[in-house]
């Protein structure tokens, strides 16, 4: 019997009928929910009805186990699939379930068993490559991909796995983006490739394109958790708290105990209840953008440029917190340079010393006496090398920090004062720094 994807009756029939159940039917289930997320509840209800049946054949166990996997009930899925018919589908989805639970060795064993049982060998190899990558065995993952040849090399799954593996090895970012783009061209709704491409654009500051890609990735099912988290954060930055909450709730529908999603969802709900002066916020955002403009964007004389560099003045914001007297006390900085600086600021509606009262107190020196030369060299590296989550990275931007050295001069309390930066993000920063053998000030 044929099923029309997207129909509630057909989704229930896929789950509850005694007809064949394989990769095609599983794709139909995923596509139905991708097209209409309300179908997730339909799947949940159908699984509840299937559970209530007294007799459960090995074939029914396969159907039920795969549905448990789609619902995120991974422990139950593993138990159910392990007691199923031992066929190709059962073994392959047992592998995916072990993978979701972080049982990587067991996942590979199940994928290999699925191949022996007749499941598509290329699909099993790709699944093994992904598992090896998550184990940190990137060279082995790449060798697995290199051993594949023929039509599989042109599929979205292969292109995505290769792009993700190149990224994990630390390869050329342009190659990573090109592989993700080819994957999306091949299959425009590939959740992994869409997320990977969105993340690459997000890291490069291409917010509009990143959001579009995150939105497309979030419309897939099963959705990439990272896509839903990052999209929710971007919605929060736009004060679209209801949409952000919906993203986090999507995660909690499948992973009810997901720590970050629970925390972010609670924050989004609280923010929806806060008074928000939209016009004032827009004005503040426009001013912040102007203040962040580097002085190097302007055609200053060599003398003025050198003096500003020696004083550590990098942006127009720095100049608005600097008085005329501060500039004139700098060696070789005279009236001519002062007039030049004034004119530059006036072109943007700003004045010298306008925000001098906001000048931050000098940060205590960071003790580097016990650090090796290599550790000290770390301080000059950009924060982007820490590969922080989107939420943590945006807070670094708000605080005006560009290097690891600027970050480690902050205390944990300093970071927690930044909007949307919570304990989860703080722990993430501390973990990334500890991997490099350094800490925040005061830790």
N, C-alpha and C positions, 0 to 999 in steps of 0.2 A: 504494500500500500504506500503511495507517495504522500509525503507531508509537505505542506506549504509553509516555508519558514516564516516566522513572525506571527503565526496564528496561535492563540492560547491553546485551542483544542489540540492542535498538532504537537505542540511541545509536550503536553500531558500524554499524548499517545506514544510519543517516542519513549517516554519514561515507563509507561504502564503497559504497553502492548507486549505481545510475545513474538513480535517480528524480529528480524535481524538487528543487531546492535554492534556497530563498528565505527571506524574513523569518520565515515560520512555522516552517520547519525549524531556523533559527538560534535562535529562541526556545525550541524544544524542547531543543536542546543545552544552552542556558543553564539552563533549568528543571531538566533532569535532574541537572546538577551542583549546582544550588542545593539540591535535595532530598537529595542524597547526594554529599558531596564526594569520596568514593572514585571516583566516575565521572570525575573529572579525569584520573586515571591511565588509565582506559579510553579517554578521548578522545586522550590522548597516544599510547597504543599503536595506536589506529585510524589516527591521522595517520601514524605510522611505517610502517604497512602500506600506506597510500595512496601514500606517498612511494616505496615500493619498486617500484611498478608501472612497467613500462617505458614504456607509452604514456600520455601526459598530454594530454588534449584541453583546449581553452580552458574548457569547462564544468568539467572536473576542477580546473583551475587556480583557478577561482572558489571551489569547495568547499574546496580545500586552503588557499587564501589566507585565507579567513574563519577556518578552524580555526587557522591560524598566529596570527591576531589574537587569538583566544580564549585561546590558550596563552601569549600575551605575547611571541611571537617576531615583534616588529613590523617589524624590518628585512627579514626574510625574507618576511613577509606583504606588505610594500609592493612588493618585487620581483616576487613571484608574482602579485599582483593587477594590477600594471601590465602584465603580459604575458598577462592573461586575455582574456576575450571582449569587454571594453569595455562590458558591459551595465550595467544599473542597479545590481544588487547589487554587482558588482565595483567600480564607481565609488564607491558609498556607503561600502563598507568600506575602500576605499583612502583615502577621506577620514578615516575613523575611525582608520586606521593612521597617517596623516600627523599627525593630531591627537595621538595618543599619543606620537609622536616629536618633538613640538614644532614641526612644520613647518606652521605655521598658514595661511600663504598658499596652500600646495599643498592643504591640507585643504579650504579654501573652494572652490578650483577644482574639486576632485573632487566635492564636494557639488553644485555647480552642474551639473557634467556628469551626475551621477546623476539630477538632476531632469529634465534634457533627455532622458535615456535612458528616463524613465518611472517613476523611483522616486517614492514619495509626496512631493509638494512640501512639505507642512507639516513632515514629518520632516526634510527637507533644510534648511528654514529654521531649525528649532530647532537643528540641528547647527551651522549657520552662526552663530547667535546665541551658542551656547556658545563657539565658536572666537573670535569677536570679543571676548567677555568675557575670555577667557584672554589675548588680545593687549592687554588694557587699554583696548579701545575700547568702554567700557560704554555710552556714549550710542548708538553705532551698534547695539550688541546690543539695547538697549531699543527702538530704532526698528524693528528687524527683528521683535521680538515684538509691538509695537503694530500692525504691518501685518498680523498674522494675525488672523483672525476666524472665528467659526462654532464647530462642535463641537470643534475643536482646542483652544480656550481652556479647555475643561473636562477636558482630559486631564492625567494626572500629569506627563508630560514637559513640557508647557507650563507648568504651575503651578510645577514645580521650577525650570525655567530662569528664569522671571520672579522667583521668590524669590531665587535666587542672584544675579541681575542687580541687583535692588533692594539686596541686601546689599553687592555690589561697589561700587555707587554711593554707599553710605553712607546709605541710606534708613532709614525708620522700622523698628526691630527688630521691633515688634509686627506690622507688615505682612509682614515676612519670615517670621516664625513662622507666621502665619495661612496664607500661601501654601504653606509646607512641610506644614502640617497638612492642608490641603485635598488636596495631592498624595498624601499617605499614605492619606487616606480613600478616594481614587479608586483607588489601587493600593498595597495594604498592603506590597508587597515592592519598592518603587522604591528602588534603592540610593542614588541621589543625594539624594532627598528625606529618606530615613531618616538619612543622614549629616548633612545640613544641620540637621535638627531635633535630632539628638543633640548636635551641636556647639553649637547655641544654648542648649540646656539645660545642657550641660557648663559653658559660660561663666557661667551663672547659678547654678552650684552645685547644680543638681538632679541629683546623681550617680546616684541609683537609676534615674530615668527615662532619663538619658543612657545608662547602661549597657544598659538594655533595648533602646533604639533602636540603639545600636552593635551589639548582638548580632544584631538583626534584619537590619541592613545587612550584617553579615559573612556572613550565611547566603545572601545573593544571589550570583549569579555572572553576569558578572564582578563581583567585590566592589570596593567603594571602598577604595583603599589607606589613605586617612585613617581610615576606620572601623576597619580591622584594627589600625593602629598605635595609635590612641587606646584601643581596647578592650584591647589587650595591655598598655598602660600602666596602665589601671584594674585589670586582673587582677594586675599586679605590686604595685600599692598594697595589694591584698587578700592578698598573699603566695600567690597562685594561679599559681605560676610555670609549671607545666606547660601551663595554658591560655594563658598569655601567649606561651609559646614556640610553641604551635600557631598563634596568630594571625600571628606574625612569619614562621613557616615557610610559611604560606599565601601571603604576599607573595612570599617567595623562590621558591616554586614557579613563579610567573609572571615575576618580576623577579629573577633570581638575583644580580644585582650591586647590588641596592638597598642603599645604604650604611647608612641608619638601621635598616632591618630586620635587616641582618646584625649591626650593633652591638647592637641591643636583644635579638636572639635569643641572642647570646653572653652578655649580661648575665643574661638569664632562666635560661639553662642553669647559669651559675655560682651564681646565687642558690638554685637547687633543691638544690645540694649543701651549702649553709651550714646550720649548726645554727640552729634558730629556736625561741625560747621564746615560744609563742603567748600564754600567759596573761600573761607579763610585758609583751609588746607591747600587749595589750589594755589593761592597766592604764596603761601609758605613754600610749596614745592617749586614754584617758578623761581623764587628768590634763591632757594638752595641750589638749583641748577646753575644760576648765574654765578653764585659764590664759588662753585666748584670748578669754574673755568680756569685752566692753567694760565699763568702769566706768559708762558712760552707761546701761547696762541696769538700774541700781539707782537707787532714789529717794534720792539724796543731797541734803544742803542745798546751797544756792547757793554758800555760802562754800567748802565742801569741794570741790564740783565745779570751781569756778574755780581753786582752788589746785592741784588735780590736773592741770588743763588746762595751767596755767603751767609745771608741772614736767615736762610731756610724758608723764605717766602715763596711758595709754590703756586698759590691760587689767588684769585681776587678776594676770596674770603679772608685769606691770611692778611692781605693789604688792608681790609676794612677793620682788622683788629690791631693794626699797626699805626702808630701816630707819626706825624710829620717829624717830630723830634727824634723818634727812633730811627727814621731813615737818615736824617741829617747827621746823626752821630756815627753812621757807618762810614768807614774810610772811603774816600774818593766819590762820595755821593753828595752832589751839590744842588744848587737851585735849578739848574737846567734839567737835571734828572727828576727833581721833584715835580716840576711843571709837567714833564712827560708822563709821570705816573698819575698826576691829578687828571690830566686829559683822558688817559686811558680809562680811569674809573668813572669819570663823568659820562663817557660814552655808553656806560651801562647803568647810569643812574645811581652810582655809588660814590662814597667819599672816603678819604683816608681817615682812619680812626673811628669810623661810623659805629663799629661794634667793638671798640676797644674794651668796653666793660665786660665783654664776653670772653676776653682772652683767658685761656685755660692756665691754671697753675702749672709751672714746669714739672714734668713727670720725674720722679726719682730715677736716678741712674740705675740701669740694669747691670748687676754684678756679673761681669764676664771673666773674672780672674780665674775661676775654676774650670773654664771651658777650653777645650782644645781648639787649635786654629780652624779645624773643619767645622766644629760647632759654632764658632764665632762667625764663620762665613755663611752659616745658615741664616743668620739674622738679616742679611741683605737680600735673601731670596723672596720672591713675591708670595703673598698669602695664597694665591691661586694654586700653588703647588701642593697645598694641603688637601685639595679636593674636598672642600667642605660641602655640606648640604646647601641647597639654595637658601634656606632660611638663615643659616649661620653666615653664609657669604654676603647676603644683602645687609646684614647687621655690620659686617666689617666695612662695607661701603659707606653706610650711614655714619660710622665713626671716623671715616676718613683715613682708614689704615690701608696701606698698600704692601707693606713688607712684614715678614715674620718678626723682625726686630721691633717694629711698632706694636705688634700684637702682644709680645711677651712683656712689654712695659706696662700692660694693663693688668689689673687684678680681676678676679672672678666677679666681684661686686661691680666693677666698672662696666663689664660686659653686660651684666644683668640689667643695668639701667637702660640699655638700648631696647627700643620698641620691638616686640615679637621675639626677643632673645630670652629664652627660658633655661631652666636647669638642664633640659635635654640637650640643647645646643651647647651649653657650657661644658657638659660632659664630653660632647663630641670634640670640641676644641681641645680640651685637656688630653683626650685620647690621641688625637693627631699629633700634638706636641710631644707627648711622652714617647711616641714611636720614633721621634727624632732625638730623644734624650734631653729635651728642654721643657721648661714649665712657665706658666704665667707668673708674674710678680706676686709674691706672697704665698704661692703654693709650696 
